[in-house]
């Protein structure tokens, strides 16, 4: 067998404006290159404590169980559901896009009974439909839904849902993969019992960890299980002993460099301040949407419920959307995302998350889109999008 010849790693420089990962601050990259420690080294355990405290601040929670799961956001989704659900439990899942569908799939894999609330892609769920399901189904263990649906750009309100679920004896599980650090997430105020996210979106950290927080109510449900959690690796009781100060029982080898990276990315988030960060995301999203609107694009998500971190736009008829995206990547080294599922070939998903949410990035992607449209003979007026975006900035 011949030995493969592999050159020195030199990936192209990209402007990441897709649904993730987002751009990463140089400080985070530097943190990843610092010397390794052992995963039970006292100094590393101090770093874990710091990360937990930072995550509580960003999640807006006092939950003692607040950790970073070793895995991407999907691992956080699975950890939340497999720990709370046992065979025979009932779970109500709102499915308004790809990621609600994944939740529903995991519920089935847990052996739980799925009650699915289907919502048109791009719309949000009326709390009355959740209340109706809770009343109809009787004993419901979990209500699960996506706060920020990455496949549609829709922003599902969570206010009041925790109280509604608790009144019916159910736990509320929320996916905040594309919202944490970009729009308000109020775990304690909203009564969310299990909330997970990912590092590569609005936190602007490389993919590889899934922040997860469980309320005392959720932990009681885990302790009351009659069966073992189906996943050894994601068993919250075992992982908790590794993250719990004073215990630190070995469970698995943590991804040391990723924990360093998350610590630094959270430092950046908290240095900026959450409210300032949320305002920055809104400002740049408004400029982007003004710009693409001038080119004939319309938003996919429901009016009043659009994510500033993930802008999902309908591609006008006659535009070869895949060719345009290829042009952005080849000619400008800019990545944006296409549609998923029933929206494939119909929408673009432009992420302005964390470090990617900058004025220079908005103007760069608008200029690149104009050139891609001009290639196809679909550009009515040169500079229209840039003028609209700059007008939006002037008003903000």
N, C-alpha and C positions, 0 to 999 in steps of 0.2 A: 504493500500500500504506500502510495507516494505521500510525502509530507506537504500539506498545503502551505503556500506562500501567502502570508497575510501582511499587507502594508501597515504602516503606522496609522492609527485611527485619526481620521480628519473629516468628520461629518460636515456637510455644508451649513453655513449660517442661515437660519430661517427666522422669519418673523412669524411667531406662532399666534395666529388669530383664529384658530379653530375651536372645537368644543373641548379641547384639552389634549396635551398639556399646555400650560401657559408659559410665558417668558419667566425666567428665573433671575433674580437679582444676583450680581457678582458676589455679594456677601454670603449668599446661600451656597454658591458653588465653592467658595473658599472654605466654608465650614465643612463641606463634604471631604475636602482634601486634608483636613487636620488628622493627626495620628490617631490610630485606633486604640481603644481601651477594651478590656474584657467586658463581657456583658454582665458580670457580677462584680466588677471593680467598684469599690466604694465611690470613686469620683463619677463613674458612669451612672451609678444609682442616684447621685445628686442631680445629674443632668436630667434623668427621668423625672425626678420630683419637679424640676423647673418646667419641663414640658407639660406636665400635668397641670401645674398652676396656670400656665399660659393658655392651655386649652380651655380651662374653666372660664377664664376671662373672655375668650372669644365665643364660646358657646353660651355665655351668660348663665352660668350654673354654679351651684355649690356642691354638685354631686361628688362624693368621694371617688366613686368609680368613674373616672374619666381617664382614658388611656389612648394610646395609638396602636391599633391592631397592625401586626406585620402583614401587610398586603394592601392592595389598592382599595378604592371605594367599594368595589363589589364584595370584597372580604368583609367590610364593615356592614354591608347589607345582610350578608349571610350570617355574620356573627349576631346581629340584632335579632334576626328571626329564628335561627336554630336554637338559641338559648331560651327564648320565650315560648316557643311552640312545641307541643308534644303531639303524638298521634291521637286523633280524636278531638283536639281543640278546634275551635272555630275562629277564623280570621277574616275580617273584612278588608279588602284591598281595593283602593281606588286605582284604576288603570286608565291613564290619560296619555300614555306614551310608552316608549320602549322600557323605561326603568320601572314603571308600575307593573308592566308585564313580567319583568324579572322577579319582582317581589312575589307576584302571584305564582310563578314557577317554583320558587323556593318554598312557599307555603305548602304546595303539593308534595314536594320532596320531603318535607317534615312529617308527612302523613296527616296533616291537619286538614280540616274541611274549609275549602275556599268559598267565600262569598264575594263575588267580584262586582264592583260598581264601575261600569264602562262609561267613560266620558270622551266626547269627541276630541281628537288630538288638537291641541292648541287652546282648549278651554280648561276651566278649573271646575272643581266639584262644589256644588251647593251643599253646605253643611246639613241642610234638611234631608238630603239623600242618605247621608251617613246616619243621621238620627233615625230615619225610617228603617234602615237596615238593622240598627241596634235594637230597635223595638221589635222588629219582626223575628229576628234570629234568636232572641233570648240570651243565652249565655255566650257572649263573645269574648275571647281571650285578648285579641289584638285587633286594632285598627291601624292599617299601614298606608301611607301615601307619600308621594314625592313633593317636597317643598318647591324644588326648582327642577322642572322637567327638561333635561338637556336635549331631548329629541325634538321639542316643540318651542322652547323658549317661554313656556308658561310659568307663572309665579303663583303657586297655590297658597292662599291665606291659611294660617294655622291658628290664629287667635280664636279662643273659645273652644277649640276642638278637644283640648285636654280635659277641660271641665265636663264637656259632653260625654267623652269616653268614660271618665271616672264615675260619672253618675250612673252609668250602665255596667260598671264593674269591668270595663275594658282598659287595656293599656294602649297608649298612642305611640306609634313608631313613625319617625320622620326621616326621610332621605334629604340631607342638606349638602350633597356632594358639590353641587354647582352654586350654592348660596353662601356657605360659611365663609365669612371674610369679605363678602361682596354686597350682601344685603342683610338686613337685621335677622338674626336668629336668636330667639329668646327662649331657651330651653325651660328655665324655671317659670318664667312668667306665663308661658303658654301651656305648661303642664305636659311637656313631652317626656315620655318615659324612656324611650330609646332613640337616640339621635346619632347618626353617623355621617361622616363626610369623607373627602379624599384630599390628598395633599396637593394635587397637580392642577387644581382649578384656581379659585380666588385666593388661596393661600400662597400660590406661586412657588411651590416646592416641587422637586421632581416626583413622579408617581412612585408609590411604594409603601405608603402608610395610610391607614384609615382611622382618623380620630373617631372615637366612640365614647358616648357617655350614657350611663344607665342610672335612672332614678332609684331611690330606696324602694319604691313600689315595684319596679321592675326586678330588682335584686331579690325581693321577697318571692316573686313568682319563680325566679330561677332556683332559689333554695327549696321551694315547695314541689319541684318536679318529682314525678314518680319514676321517670326513666332517665337514663343518661343522655346528655346532649349528644346528638348524632355525630358531631365533629369533635374529635379530640383536640385538634389544633386550635379551634375557635371556642372551646369551652370556657365561658366567662369565669366560672369558679376557679379554674386552674390558672388562667391568665391573670386573674385578679391577684392571686397570691404572688405573682412575679412583680406586678406593679405596685403592690401595697407596701407602703413605707413600714419598715420594721419586720416584714416577713421576707420578701424577696426570694421566694422559693423558685428554684430553677424550673422553667417550663420549656422554653426554646431559646435559641440564640437570637437575640434581637438584631435587626439590621443597624448596626452602630452608626454608620455614616449617615443613614437616612434620619436617624433620631437627631444627629447634629444638625442636619439640614432643616428639619422641622423646627427645632429650637430657634434657629436663626430667622427662618421665615416668619415665625410667630413674633419674634422680637420686632421685625419690620412692621408687621400688622399693628402691634400695640404702640409702637413709636408714632406711627401715623395717626392712630386713634380711629376707633371703629366708625364713629359718625362721619369723620372727614373722609374715611375710605369709602363709605357708602355713597357719600355725596360725589366723590370722584367718579365712581362707577356710573352713577346716574347722569352726570354731566357729559361724559364721553359717549355713552349710549345714545343720549338725545342728539348729539351732533352726528353720530353715525347714521341714525335713523332718518334724520333730516336729509343727509346726503344721499342715501340710497332711495329715499322717497322722491327726490328730484330726478332720479333715473328711472322711475316707474315701478320700483319694488314696493310691495306692501308687506306689513308684518303678518306673520302666521298666528301669533298668540292673540288671545282675546284682549280687547281694549280694556285698559285699567289693570291688567294682570300680566304685564310683559317684563321679563327679566332684563335688567340692565347688563348683567354679566354674560348672558348668552342671547344674542340677537338672531332670531330665526325669521328669515324673510322669504316671501314667495318670489320665485324667479319668473319674470314676465314671459308670456307666450312667445315662442319663436327664438328664444335664446338657448343655445346649447350650453347648459349649465356645467356639464362635466368638462367640456372643452375650455370654458372660461376659467374654471378652477385650475385646470392643468396649466393654462397660460399664466395665472397668478404665481404658481409654483415655479414654473420654468423660467419665466421672464423677470419676475420680481422677488423670487424666493419667499413668497408669502403663502402661508397655509390657512385656508378656511375649510369648513366642513360642508359636506353634502347632506342630504336628507337620509333618514332611516325609515325602514318599514314602508308604510303607505305614502310617506313623504319623499321617498327616494326619487331623485330626478326632478323634484318640484320645488325644493327650498335650498337655501344656503344657511349655514349656521356659523355666525361670526362671533367669536368669543372675545370679549373685552374683560378679561379676568385678571385681577391682581396687577402684576407688572405690565401686562399687555394693555391695560386701560390707560393709554396715554394719547395726548392730542396728536403727536407726530405719527403714531400708529394708525389712528383714524384717518388722517389725511393721506397717508401712504396707501392704505388699502382702497380708499375711494379713488385715488388716481389710478391705481392698478386695475380696478374694476372698469373704470372708464376706458382704459386702453384695451382691455379684453373685449368689451362690448364693441368698440370701434373696429376691432379685427373682424367681427361678425356683421358689421354694417348696422349695428343696433344702437349707436350712440347719437342722440338727437342734437345735443349741444355740448361742446367741450367745456369742461370746468363747472358744469351745473351742480354737480354733487359737492365739489369743494366750496363753491360759493354758499350753498345751503348750510354746510357744516360750519363754515366760518361765521355765518350769521347767527347760528345757534350758539356758538362759543361767545360771540359778542353780547348776546342777551343773557348769558349765564353768569 
